[in-house]
Amino acid sequence: MTNPVTENRRHFEDLAVGEVINLGTTSVSKEMITSFAREFDPFPFHLDEKAAKESLLGGLASSGWQTGGLSLRMLVDNFLSKIASCGGLGFTDLKWKAPVMVGDTIGGTATIAELRRSKSHPQWGIVTLDFDIRNQKDKPVMSMRLANLIECRTPETAA
């Protein structure tokens, strides 16, 4: 049965291992950092410029969780909203490699690392993406591996 919501989107069969998705970029402002921190990650180095300067980070820095959230937003805008995505299955190997500071612009790529069909539910496939997020100086700031459930156009051809 065709899903009318996703029928014109790319499906499992349309994807290829090695495909690189350009995530675009987003700039991180002081207000973005402090607003997120007040609600979700209220450490002084995310909220107070003086305390942040005296911290290991050396200045007001984005929460790693905010960096992850911004990266996911870029993935949705540039990939997941164009495929027959049915939701995330989780992530592994999350690494915050460098702080994202006020005024930084982050962006990067997600590369399709694996594609496999579900053995028990042949109407579903799993796409595994490797993230490489960098700042405007091309310095890595975050990496992770994310798995997402995706519709198969032809579930009857499952191996």
Phi, psi and omega in degrees: 000133181278134177273116183295337179287326186246002188300332181261012178259164176291141180247179181312314184295342183271354184262158181221138174302135181096347177299133181251127179256120175281123184273353185078197181223162172213141179264145186248118182262164176303315181297320178299315182296309184290325179296313178297315183297318180303322184273323192237335188211070192280048173280148182304326182285357173255348188241325190239118185299320181294311179298322180295320179298327181274355183272174175305328184282337176076009179171172181297121186233148175293146170297143174302325178294327176292318177301317177298316179296318178295323178293319177297319178300317178296323178295317178297312183297325189252356181211299188299329179284354181250357178241170181276058182286139180242004177129162181279150178250351179134178179219159177221170172056035177290127178224125172265109191267333178202150180291149172262118188259164175307132178088352178291152171244124180247155178187189178157209184225159168233128182248134177289112183266327182211149171224129176210147175275149173291133179287324183268343180225085188294352176280354182241145171238164178236125175253131178249127185243136173257121180270141171227101183254131184227160176267184184295345177266009182066023178270129179298132178244336180200145170219155175191167175242129184234137177250139182224140177277136182221145179290144170265139178287323183233079182297336182290348180266011179298140182277000000 
